[in-house]
Amino acid sequence: MEHYQNTGDYAREQDEQDPLKEFRSRFIIPKKNNEEVIYLCGNSLGLQPESTRSYLDRELKKWGDYAVDGHFHADEPWYHYHKLLKAPLAAITGAKPEEVVVMNNLTSNLHFMMVSFYRPAAGRYKILMEGGAFPSDQYVVESQVKYHGFSPDDAIVEVFPREGENTLRTEDILEVIQTHGDELALVLFAGLQYYTGQVFDMEAITKAGQAAGAKVGFDLAHAAGNVPLKLHDWGVDFAAWCSYKYLNSGPGSNSGVFIHERYANDPDLPRFAGWWGHEEKERFLMRKGFKPMYGADGWQVSNANILPLAAQRASLELFEQAGMERLRRKSLKLTGYLEYLLKEEVNSTDNHIQIITPPDPEQRGCQLSLFVEKNGRQLFDHISKAGVVADWREPNVIRVAPAPLYNTFTDVYRFARLLKQAVKEQQN
Ligand SMILES: Cc1ncc(COP(=O)(O)O)c(C=O)c1O
């Protein structure tokens, strides 16, 4: 139990005692009117590490110095470059290095994963997902279902919160899995829901889905680098995430995928193949007949995008130094402080702002979603003008996500004060 205090001195003290405090200076914090903004938007686009430029420069120099020979003859040759990201990503996702690979973008990867793991048959063709999933996931599922000749209305089962509740109960998810058990081909859930900030019980969902005979996959866009993951031990079939949010790899940067070891050596598993997934020792023999690499590498399609991979390495290096355990410890405290201040500062003045993210720290990451009953957009614009960078999600939510790698207790304190001020001014 933390004994938080609603004072600037307390926030500064926490920052001084923060064992991860030095990491903030390794990021570029945007400025507005010559003052650092209060950046609480790592759930959308993570900040740029100072070292990103040198990681990129190294590859640009290699390109300049060696051109095509950079593939094989330079230091860290591009042919194997993607392997440099495996160990740090495996540590972040709770995977074995051979179970992860960085490739493509998130939505593309969800499609690629479904080619292998959504194999509908006459009686077993349904997909279970959370109601109100991120639109891209909805479009992926809708188009996949149609592609296989099924009707989305029949084949997609969505679980919604109970009347009057904002988030899902695990028991309700498990019950729906049981109800549709014989017909379920796939359970595709977010790990952390983008709108509410709820973390789902991925282990329980995996076990229940698989016990029903379905495959189970997760979209970890908001979970990777944010909450502890144990994808291998949970037995998850597959997962995919993007790297531009908590993984700070730059706008539109590459996605990562996890494919459980049990599929590592299964050349018969259907997949959409390309030359980069082909056994690397024979890739340049240019022969007919696709022979997949062992593990997640066998799902690669095109040759690796080196510049985004280089950008990602800059951030993964920071994750390795900070460690997910320490990051999570700070995150629990920082988001707990945000929750405490919002209750103190904002709810005491007006109740029209409600935190819809679960109060149980185990069921959330760093993000809190603030449901604003009226004039939410105006309130959001108001705090944005005052130097806060957060984000607005239609129809009623302001998302704020203090990222433990670079946010401070003072950021959170200043944000809560500004929000209180903005609410007051709105009331006048
Ligand atoms: C949960 C979730 N899924 C999918 C996407 C889409 O990602 P991309 O545009 O990289 O395919 C996003 C993007 O923010 C997301 O938040």
The ligand as an SDF file (V2000), in Angstrom:
LIG
                    3D

 16 16  0  0  0  0  0  0  0  0999 V2000
   -4.9110   -2.6900  -30.6350 C   0  0  0  0  0  0  0  0  0  0  0  0
   -4.3950   -2.2860  -31.9700 C   0  0  0  0  0  0  0  0  0  0  0  0
   -4.4550   -3.1640  -32.9860 N   0  0  0  0  0  0  0  0  0  0  0  0
   -4.0170   -2.8300  -34.2260 C   0  0  0  0  0  0  0  0  0  0  0  0
   -3.5030   -1.5950  -34.4950 C   0  0  0  0  0  0  0  0  0  0  0  0
   -3.0870   -1.2540  -35.8870 C   0  0  0  0  0  0  0  0  0  0  0  0
   -1.7280   -1.2510  -36.0530 O   0  0  0  0  0  0  0  0  0  0  0  0
   -0.9940   -1.0610  -37.4610 P   0  0  0  0  0  0  0  0  0  0  0  0
   -1.4900    0.2010  -38.0760 O   0  0  0  0  0  0  0  0  0  0  0  0
    0.4410   -0.9640  -37.0810 O   0  0  0  0  0  0  0  0  0  0  0  0
   -1.3050   -2.2440  -38.2980 O   0  0  0  0  0  0  0  0  0  0  0  0
   -3.4110   -0.6560  -33.4630 C   0  0  0  0  0  0  0  0  0  0  0  0
   -2.8560    0.6920  -33.7120 C   0  0  0  0  0  0  0  0  0  0  0  0
   -2.8140    1.5610  -32.8910 O   0  0  0  0  0  0  0  0  0  0  0  0
   -3.8740   -1.0060  -32.1710 C   0  0  0  0  0  0  0  0  0  0  0  0
   -3.8460   -0.1330  -31.1630 O   0  0  0  0  0  0  0  0  0  0  0  0
  1  2  1  0
  2  3  1  0
  2 15  2  0
  3  4  2  0
  4  5  1  0
  5  6  1  0
  5 12  2  0
  6  7  1  0
  7  8  1  0
  8  9  2  0
  8 10  1  0
  8 11  1  0
 12 13  1  0
 12 15  1  0
 13 14  2  0
 15 16  1  0
M  END
$$$$
